[in-house]
């Protein structure tokens, strides 16, 4: 019986190729979107889930703050903490500490050629305690975890990094080879481990033994006796199964209270962060892991579900649009003995064949889609067809889509009465005649309009952020960093060379640009009638920093560059936070800078006050900022170009001249520069990705909705065949009839616009609350979205409307 159903269903689909093709394409679009989102979400949720005993692995994190200034969270602990922690608490089975570093690497090939390698933006080189490989179990290809990191001047490499350094060799052949770090620290390869899967935040490839530190220049990376909260060491612990983490957190907090040095009145604590929380908790940031945003993932799943639902609605509309043609088939089947259950099974079999075809088509589309969205997909997302999660998902989505799409049409078609069916009538009454179908189309366009409005709002916010006055100039400025391992006089030598170039207007040395993701943080304290404190961003810049970026000076004067920190500039928000009523009141006052680090703990005067500028992205409120000058710290070059009257060719020639000057000072270094306005643009990469996602969802939703509208237009045209014929006989023109058929559909879209507007407004209002500064959600966005949807609907139904209006009225009136 089932074989017969499949054969007949297949023949029926071949007989109606156009409708079958539209159904398959609509479902394939919905299933493709679901499959791509499933692969991405499943990959994110599987991060670091492969470690044995992962439920007992935690990271020790730090928190410092006060009720007035809030809590500052850090993923690190003070550098001396791990050695003390490992022996202090009985619940800790093993403790692994790592300290990320950014060295330069070099190896000598067999022919005597020295190959050099640069550290990337994220640290994949770490100084590791020997217990690291007890907490995280790697597959060892050569060497042993017991001895590899015990001795000084040893390093363990991943297989990929070893091959990068020395070429493809058997793992044992790498042992004993030498890697030079910073041209002065030769380390012997003591072990080779297999690379971890890509769904990990532990991206490290070089593991330098901790025993190396005290006997090499790496000791400068550590503060062995500094118990301030701002260390660079990460500590991971593996607990004894069944350990009471609540009690251990209390003990860690008490330990931090005893040992950590902070300002008076500040709280400090250590606590355990589960390994499974690291990938999703943006509160504890570090330089190597990539954060996934759980609300965004939930949003993606909701988008996938909506797209699949509107694809199913599209199928329902197209199926019921064929109900008149299928009614005689149903009548004959019932006369020949088919009951309602067998007819439902038959029509579901037909739907199942369409769904399977759509699934197969979506599998072909997955790889191109993953490539198209690779810019905001995590590295490593791919389709492994025969993995059990993928197979289970495909099975579930096939069954779910079959039932969602086919059950209602199957029940409707199987309910036709044989006598009426053989006469060509469906016998549908009430809402079966079209109200439910119209409601489904309204629902489809409501979802599409939410996507359209969302895309317009996000685009408007991005334009606002890129064009808003940030309080400084960002155009025609090139920025690049110099190597900190070199003598601190070289940046000034390079700056002098660049000032002699004809197209260079000004050069400034600083620690970074005004708006940056890597600001230093510290506190200022002013003691007047009362003691006032301000948590600040700390900037370093020379005397050219303010004029180059055109920061506005409200009171006092600019900085003077000196060898030591002797004065500061503060912004207007900082002046208010310290209790000064006007910017002029702050000038000349002595302010204490720095926290636990005595190097920057100085009492120096305020030379001037600058107008507020955005030191962070527009998601954040403007914070207190102070600027000081230090030749030791200022190694970042800001080069302002004079572009007026210059061609693109001359600009490239100037950049080439800058590159040559850089090569003269740093002959072995790569020249990596950025136009500063491009850097600002990259601040909003997440928003751009969301815009791309919304645009894609909008496109898919509109295409599927239009297919559904096309089906409803076809159904309506067939239902009103005789009415159209009579109107034409009575003198109605083609344009009159086309307008009559089209206006109903425009009414559906208008209703959808009314429904979508409050939903989209609420969703976008919640999204914009994540920005301290945002563009208003204007009325024209909703009007424009409605007009776009109506134009799309009009274009979609015009084909069916004109076709029906051009039909021969004689044939229409002769039809039974």
LINLINSUL-V483232 format. One record per pair of residues at least 24 apart in sequence whose C-alpha atoms are under 7 Angstrom apart, sorted by the first residue. I is the first residue (numbers start at 1). J is the second residue. D is the distance in whole Angstrom. If there is no record, write none. Layout:
i=I j=J d=D
i=I j=J d=D
This chain:
i=5 j=346 d=6
i=5 j=349 d=7
i=6 j=349 d=6
i=6 j=350 d=7
i=9 j=350 d=5
i=23 j=315 d=6
i=24 j=354 d=6
i=24 j=355 d=7
i=24 j=357 d=7
i=24 j=358 d=5
i=25 j=358 d=7
i=26 j=311 d=6
i=26 j=704 d=5
i=27 j=311 d=5
i=27 j=312 d=7
i=27 j=355 d=7
i=27 j=358 d=6
i=28 j=358 d=4
i=28 j=359 d=6
i=28 j=361 d=6
i=28 j=362 d=5
i=29 j=362 d=7
i=29 j=700 d=7
i=30 j=307 d=5
i=30 j=308 d=5
i=30 j=311 d=6
i=31 j=308 d=6
i=31 j=359 d=7
i=31 j=362 d=6
i=32 j=362 d=5
i=32 j=365 d=7
i=32 j=366 d=6
i=33 j=304 d=6
i=34 j=304 d=5
i=36 j=366 d=6
i=37 j=300 d=7
i=37 j=301 d=7
i=37 j=304 d=7
i=39 j=381 d=7
i=40 j=377 d=7
i=40 j=381 d=6
i=41 j=297 d=6
i=43 j=199 d=7
i=43 j=381 d=6
i=46 j=199 d=7
i=47 j=199 d=5
i=47 j=200 d=5
i=48 j=199 d=6
i=48 j=200 d=5
i=51 j=136 d=7
i=51 j=137 d=7
i=54 j=275 d=7
i=56 j=238 d=6
i=56 j=239 d=5
i=56 j=241 d=7
i=57 j=237 d=6
i=57 j=238 d=5
i=57 j=239 d=6
i=57 j=274 d=6
i=57 j=275 d=6
i=58 j=236 d=6
i=58 j=237 d=5
i=58 j=238 d=6
i=58 j=272 d=6
i=58 j=273 d=5
i=58 j=274 d=4
i=58 j=275 d=5
i=59 j=235 d=6
i=59 j=236 d=4
i=59 j=237 d=6
i=59 j=272 d=6
i=59 j=273 d=5
i=59 j=274 d=6
i=59 j=275 d=7
i=60 j=235 d=5
i=60 j=236 d=6
i=60 j=270 d=6
i=60 j=271 d=6
i=60 j=272 d=5
i=60 j=273 d=6
i=61 j=270 d=6
i=61 j=271 d=6
i=61 j=272 d=6
i=61 j=273 d=7
i=62 j=269 d=6
i=62 j=270 d=5
i=62 j=271 d=7
i=63 j=268 d=6
i=63 j=269 d=5
i=63 j=270 d=6
i=64 j=266 d=7
i=64 j=267 d=5
i=64 j=268 d=4
i=64 j=269 d=7
i=65 j=266 d=5
i=65 j=267 d=5
i=65 j=268 d=7
i=66 j=265 d=7
i=66 j=266 d=5
i=66 j=267 d=6
i=73 j=283 d=6
i=73 j=284 d=6
i=74 j=284 d=5
i=74 j=285 d=7
i=75 j=234 d=7
i=75 j=284 d=5
i=75 j=285 d=6
i=75 j=286 d=6
i=76 j=231 d=6
i=76 j=232 d=6
i=76 j=233 d=5
i=76 j=234 d=5
i=77 j=229 d=6
i=77 j=231 d=6
i=77 j=232 d=7
i=77 j=233 d=6
i=77 j=234 d=6
i=78 j=226 d=7
i=78 j=227 d=5
i=78 j=228 d=6
i=78 j=229 d=6
i=78 j=230 d=6
i=78 j=231 d=4
i=78 j=233 d=7
i=79 j=222 d=6
i=79 j=223 d=6
i=79 j=224 d=6
i=79 j=231 d=5
i=79 j=232 d=7
i=79 j=233 d=5
i=80 j=224 d=5
i=80 j=225 d=6
i=82 j=235 d=6
i=91 j=239 d=6
i=91 j=240 d=6
i=91 j=243 d=6
i=92 j=237 d=6
i=92 j=238 d=6
i=92 j=239 d=5
i=92 j=240 d=6
i=93 j=238 d=6
i=93 j=239 d=5
i=93 j=240 d=5
i=94 j=131 d=7
i=94 j=134 d=7
i=94 j=135 d=6
i=94 j=237 d=6
i=94 j=238 d=5
i=94 j=239 d=7
i=95 j=131 d=6
i=95 j=135 d=7
i=95 j=235 d=7
i=95 j=236 d=6
i=95 j=237 d=4
i=95 j=238 d=6
i=96 j=129 d=6
i=96 j=131 d=5
i=96 j=132 d=4
i=96 j=135 d=6
i=96 j=235 d=6
i=96 j=236 d=5
i=96 j=237 d=6
i=97 j=128 d=6
i=97 j=129 d=5
i=97 j=132 d=7
i=97 j=233 d=7
i=97 j=234 d=5
i=97 j=235 d=4
i=97 j=236 d=6
i=98 j=126 d=6
i=98 j=127 d=5
i=98 j=128 d=4
i=98 j=129 d=6
i=98 j=233 d=6
i=98 j=234 d=5
i=98 j=235 d=7
i=99 j=126 d=5
i=99 j=127 d=5
i=99 j=128 d=7
i=99 j=232 d=6
i=99 j=233 d=5
i=99 j=234 d=6
i=100 j=125 d=6
i=100 j=126 d=4
i=100 j=127 d=6
i=101 j=125 d=6
i=101 j=126 d=6
i=103 j=181 d=6
i=103 j=182 d=6
i=104 j=181 d=6
i=104 j=182 d=5
i=105 j=179 d=7
i=105 j=180 d=6
i=105 j=181 d=5
i=105 j=182 d=6
i=106 j=179 d=6
i=106 j=180 d=5
i=106 j=181 d=7
i=107 j=165 d=7
i=107 j=178 d=7
i=107 j=179 d=5
i=107 j=180 d=6
i=109 j=166 d=7
i=122 j=287 d=6
i=122 j=288 d=5
i=123 j=287 d=7
i=123 j=288 d=6
i=124 j=203 d=6
i=124 j=204 d=4
i=124 j=205 d=5
i=124 j=206 d=6
i=125 j=204 d=6
i=125 j=205 d=6
i=125 j=206 d=5
i=125 j=207 d=6
i=126 j=204 d=7
i=126 j=206 d=6
i=126 j=207 d=5
i=126 j=208 d=6
i=127 j=207 d=6
i=127 j=208 d=5
i=127 j=209 d=6
i=127 j=210 d=6
i=128 j=207 d=6
i=128 j=208 d=6
i=128 j=209 d=6
i=128 j=210 d=5
i=129 j=209 d=6
i=129 j=210 d=5
i=130 j=209 d=7
i=135 j=237 d=7
i=135 j=238 d=6
i=138 j=193 d=6
i=138 j=194 d=7
i=139 j=193 d=6
i=139 j=194 d=5
i=140 j=192 d=6
i=140 j=193 d=4
i=140 j=194 d=6
i=141 j=171 d=6
i=141 j=192 d=5
i=141 j=193 d=5
i=141 j=194 d=6
i=142 j=171 d=6
i=142 j=172 d=5
i=142 j=191 d=5
i=142 j=192 d=5
i=142 j=193 d=7
i=143 j=190 d=6
i=143 j=191 d=4
i=143 j=192 d=6
i=144 j=191 d=7
i=148 j=190 d=5
i=148 j=191 d=6
i=149 j=209 d=5
i=150 j=209 d=7
i=150 j=211 d=7
i=151 j=209 d=7
i=151 j=211 d=6
i=152 j=209 d=6
i=152 j=211 d=4
i=152 j=212 d=4
i=153 j=186 d=7
i=153 j=187 d=5
i=153 j=188 d=6
i=153 j=209 d=7
i=153 j=212 d=5
i=154 j=187 d=5
i=154 j=188 d=5
i=154 j=189 d=6
i=154 j=190 d=6
i=154 j=208 d=6
i=154 j=209 d=6
i=155 j=187 d=6
i=155 j=188 d=6
i=155 j=189 d=5
i=155 j=190 d=6
i=155 j=206 d=7
i=155 j=207 d=5
i=155 j=208 d=4
i=155 j=209 d=6
i=156 j=189 d=6
i=156 j=190 d=6
i=156 j=191 d=5
i=156 j=192 d=6
i=156 j=206 d=6
i=156 j=207 d=5
i=156 j=208 d=7
i=157 j=191 d=6
i=157 j=192 d=5
i=157 j=193 d=6
i=157 j=205 d=6
i=157 j=206 d=5
i=157 j=207 d=6
i=158 j=192 d=5
i=158 j=193 d=5
i=158 j=194 d=6
i=158 j=195 d=5
i=158 j=205 d=5
i=158 j=206 d=7
i=159 j=192 d=6
i=159 j=193 d=6
i=159 j=194 d=6
i=159 j=195 d=6
i=160 j=195 d=7
i=161 j=205 d=6
i=185 j=216 d=7
i=198 j=380 d=6
i=199 j=380 d=7
i=201 j=288 d=7
i=201 j=289 d=5
i=201 j=290 d=7
i=203 j=288 d=7
i=227 j=259 d=7
i=227 j=260 d=5
i=227 j=261 d=6
i=228 j=260 d=6
i=228 j=261 d=5
i=228 j=262 d=6
i=228 j=596 d=6
i=229 j=260 d=7
i=261 j=596 d=7
i=262 j=596 d=6
i=263 j=595 d=7
i=307 j=701 d=6
i=310 j=444 d=6
i=310 j=704 d=7
i=310 j=705 d=7
i=311 j=704 d=6
i=312 j=401 d=7
i=312 j=404 d=6
i=312 j=405 d=5
i=313 j=405 d=7
i=313 j=440 d=6
i=314 j=704 d=7
i=314 j=705 d=7
i=314 j=707 d=6
i=314 j=708 d=4
i=315 j=405 d=6
i=316 j=405 d=6
i=316 j=409 d=6
i=317 j=437 d=6
i=317 j=708 d=6
i=317 j=711 d=6
i=317 j=712 d=6
i=318 j=708 d=6
i=318 j=711 d=5
i=318 j=712 d=7
i=319 j=409 d=6
i=320 j=409 d=6
i=321 j=711 d=6
i=321 j=712 d=6
i=321 j=714 d=7
i=321 j=715 d=4
i=323 j=413 d=7
i=324 j=424 d=6
i=324 j=425 d=7
i=324 j=426 d=6
i=327 j=416 d=7
i=327 j=421 d=5
i=327 j=424 d=6
i=327 j=425 d=7
i=327 j=426 d=6
i=328 j=421 d=5
i=328 j=422 d=5
i=328 j=424 d=6
i=330 j=414 d=7
i=330 j=421 d=7
i=331 j=417 d=7
i=331 j=418 d=4
i=331 j=419 d=7
i=331 j=421 d=5
i=331 j=422 d=5
i=334 j=418 d=6
i=335 j=418 d=7
i=340 j=414 d=5
i=340 j=415 d=7
i=343 j=414 d=6
i=344 j=410 d=5
i=344 j=411 d=6
i=344 j=414 d=6
i=347 j=410 d=5
i=348 j=402 d=7
i=348 j=406 d=6
i=348 j=407 d=7
i=348 j=410 d=6
i=351 j=402 d=6
i=351 j=406 d=6
i=352 j=402 d=5
i=355 j=398 d=6
i=355 j=401 d=7
i=355 j=402 d=6
i=356 j=398 d=7
i=376 j=689 d=6
i=441 j=708 d=7
i=441 j=709 d=7
i=442 j=748 d=6
i=442 j=749 d=6
i=442 j=752 d=5
i=443 j=752 d=7
i=444 j=705 d=6
i=445 j=705 d=6
i=445 j=749 d=6
i=445 j=752 d=6
i=446 j=752 d=5
i=446 j=753 d=6
i=446 j=755 d=6
i=446 j=756 d=5
i=448 j=698 d=6
i=448 j=701 d=5
i=448 j=702 d=6
i=449 j=753 d=7
i=449 j=756 d=6
i=449 j=785 d=7
i=449 j=789 d=7
i=450 j=756 d=6
i=450 j=760 d=5
i=451 j=694 d=6
i=451 j=697 d=7
i=451 j=698 d=5
i=452 j=698 d=6
i=452 j=785 d=6
i=453 j=760 d=6
i=453 j=781 d=7
i=453 j=782 d=6
i=453 j=785 d=6
i=454 j=694 d=7
i=454 j=760 d=6
i=454 j=764 d=6
i=455 j=691 d=6
i=455 j=694 d=6
i=455 j=695 d=6
i=456 j=781 d=7
i=457 j=777 d=7
i=458 j=691 d=6
i=459 j=691 d=7
i=461 j=774 d=6
i=461 j=775 d=6
i=464 j=775 d=6
i=465 j=618 d=7
i=466 j=681 d=7
i=470 j=613 d=6
i=470 j=614 d=5
i=471 j=551 d=7
i=471 j=612 d=6
i=471 j=613 d=4
i=471 j=614 d=6
i=472 j=549 d=5
i=472 j=550 d=6
i=472 j=551 d=5
i=472 j=613 d=7
i=473 j=549 d=5
i=473 j=550 d=6
i=474 j=549 d=7
i=474 j=676 d=6
i=474 j=677 d=5
i=475 j=676 d=7
i=475 j=677 d=6
i=476 j=640 d=6
i=476 j=641 d=5
i=476 j=643 d=7
i=477 j=638 d=7
i=477 j=639 d=5
i=477 j=640 d=4
i=477 j=641 d=6
i=477 j=675 d=6
i=477 j=676 d=6
i=478 j=638 d=6
i=478 j=639 d=5
i=478 j=640 d=6
i=478 j=673 d=7
i=478 j=674 d=6
i=478 j=675 d=5
i=478 j=676 d=6
i=479 j=637 d=6
i=479 j=638 d=5
i=479 j=639 d=6
i=479 j=673 d=6
i=479 j=674 d=5
i=479 j=675 d=6
i=479 j=676 d=6
i=480 j=636 d=6
i=480 j=637 d=6
i=480 j=638 d=7
i=480 j=672 d=6
i=480 j=673 d=5
i=480 j=674 d=7
i=481 j=635 d=7
i=481 j=636 d=4
i=481 j=637 d=6
i=482 j=635 d=6
i=482 j=636 d=6
i=488 j=632 d=6
i=490 j=665 d=7
i=491 j=635 d=6
i=494 j=661 d=7
i=494 j=662 d=7
i=494 j=665 d=7
i=497 j=661 d=7
i=498 j=658 d=7
i=503 j=641 d=6
i=503 j=642 d=5
i=503 j=654 d=7
i=504 j=639 d=7
i=504 j=640 d=6
i=504 j=641 d=5
i=504 j=642 d=6
i=505 j=640 d=6
i=505 j=641 d=5
i=505 j=642 d=6
i=506 j=548 d=6
i=506 j=639 d=6
i=506 j=640 d=5
i=507 j=544 d=7
i=507 j=637 d=7
i=507 j=638 d=6
i=507 j=639 d=5
i=507 j=640 d=6
i=508 j=542 d=6
i=508 j=544 d=5
i=508 j=545 d=5
i=508 j=637 d=6
i=508 j=638 d=5
i=508 j=639 d=7
i=509 j=541 d=6
i=509 j=542 d=6
i=509 j=634 d=5
i=509 j=635 d=6
i=509 j=636 d=6
i=509 j=637 d=5
i=509 j=638 d=6
i=510 j=540 d=5
i=510 j=541 d=4
i=510 j=542 d=6
i=510 j=634 d=4
i=510 j=635 d=6
i=510 j=636 d=5
i=510 j=637 d=6
i=511 j=539 d=7
i=511 j=540 d=5
i=511 j=541 d=6
i=511 j=633 d=6
i=511 j=634 d=5
i=511 j=635 d=6
i=511 j=636 d=5
i=512 j=636 d=6
i=514 j=615 d=6
i=515 j=614 d=6
i=515 j=615 d=4
i=515 j=616 d=5
i=516 j=615 d=6
i=516 j=616 d=6
i=517 j=616 d=7
i=522 j=594 d=6
i=522 j=595 d=6
i=523 j=593 d=6
i=523 j=594 d=6
i=523 j=595 d=6
i=524 j=591 d=7
i=524 j=592 d=6
i=524 j=593 d=5
i=524 j=594 d=7
i=525 j=591 d=6
i=525 j=592 d=5
i=525 j=593 d=7
i=526 j=578 d=6
i=526 j=591 d=5
i=526 j=592 d=6
i=532 j=578 d=5
i=532 j=579 d=7
i=533 j=578 d=6
i=534 j=574 d=7
i=534 j=577 d=6
i=534 j=578 d=6
i=534 j=624 d=7
i=535 j=624 d=7
i=536 j=623 d=7
i=536 j=624 d=5
i=536 j=625 d=5
i=536 j=626 d=7
i=537 j=624 d=6
i=537 j=625 d=5
i=537 j=626 d=7
i=538 j=625 d=6
i=538 j=626 d=5
i=538 j=627 d=6
i=539 j=626 d=6
i=539 j=627 d=5
i=539 j=628 d=6
i=540 j=627 d=5
i=540 j=628 d=5
i=540 j=629 d=5
i=540 j=630 d=7
i=540 j=634 d=6
i=541 j=627 d=7
i=541 j=628 d=6
i=541 j=629 d=5
i=541 j=634 d=6
i=542 j=629 d=5
i=548 j=640 d=7
i=551 j=610 d=7
i=551 j=611 d=7
i=552 j=610 d=5
i=552 j=611 d=5
i=553 j=609 d=6
i=553 j=610 d=4
i=553 j=611 d=6
i=554 j=583 d=7
i=554 j=609 d=6
i=554 j=610 d=5
i=554 j=611 d=6
i=555 j=583 d=6
i=555 j=584 d=5
i=555 j=608 d=5
i=555 j=609 d=5
i=556 j=584 d=7
i=556 j=587 d=6
i=556 j=607 d=6
i=556 j=608 d=4
i=556 j=609 d=6
i=557 j=607 d=6
i=557 j=608 d=5
i=558 j=607 d=7
i=558 j=608 d=6
i=559 j=607 d=7
i=561 j=629 d=6
i=562 j=629 d=7
i=562 j=630 d=7
i=563 j=630 d=6
i=563 j=631 d=6
i=564 j=630 d=6
i=565 j=628 d=6
i=565 j=629 d=6
i=565 j=630 d=6
i=566 j=604 d=6
i=567 j=604 d=5
i=567 j=605 d=5
i=567 j=606 d=6
i=567 j=607 d=6
i=567 j=628 d=6
i=568 j=605 d=6
i=568 j=606 d=5
i=568 j=607 d=6
i=568 j=626 d=7
i=568 j=627 d=5
i=568 j=628 d=5
i=569 j=606 d=6
i=569 j=607 d=6
i=569 j=608 d=5
i=569 j=609 d=6
i=569 j=610 d=7
i=569 j=626 d=5
i=569 j=627 d=5
i=569 j=628 d=7
i=570 j=608 d=7
i=570 j=609 d=5
i=570 j=610 d=6
i=570 j=625 d=6
i=570 j=626 d=4
i=570 j=627 d=6
i=571 j=609 d=5
i=571 j=610 d=5
i=571 j=611 d=6
i=571 j=612 d=5
i=571 j=624 d=6
i=571 j=625 d=6
i=571 j=626 d=6
i=572 j=609 d=6
i=572 j=610 d=6
i=572 j=611 d=6
i=572 j=612 d=6
i=573 j=612 d=7
i=573 j=623 d=7
i=573 j=624 d=5
i=574 j=624 d=4
i=574 j=625 d=6
i=583 j=609 d=6
i=617 j=683 d=6
i=618 j=771 d=6
i=618 j=772 d=6
i=618 j=773 d=6
i=619 j=770 d=6
i=619 j=771 d=4
i=619 j=772 d=5
i=619 j=773 d=7
i=620 j=771 d=7
i=620 j=772 d=5
i=621 j=772 d=5
i=706 j=793 d=7
i=706 j=796 d=6
i=709 j=797 d=7
i=710 j=796 d=6
i=710 j=797 d=6
i=713 j=797 d=6
i=713 j=800 d=6
i=714 j=800 d=6
i=717 j=804 d=6
i=721 j=812 d=6
i=722 j=812 d=5
i=722 j=813 d=5
i=724 j=805 d=7
i=725 j=809 d=4
i=725 j=812 d=6
i=725 j=813 d=6
i=728 j=809 d=7
i=729 j=809 d=7
i=734 j=802 d=7
i=734 j=805 d=5
i=734 j=806 d=6
i=737 j=805 d=6
i=738 j=801 d=5
i=738 j=802 d=5
i=738 j=805 d=6
i=741 j=801 d=6
i=742 j=794 d=7
i=742 j=797 d=7
i=742 j=798 d=7
i=742 j=801 d=7
i=746 j=790 d=6
i=746 j=793 d=7
i=749 j=789 d=7
i=749 j=790 d=6
i=753 j=786 d=6
i=757 j=782 d=6
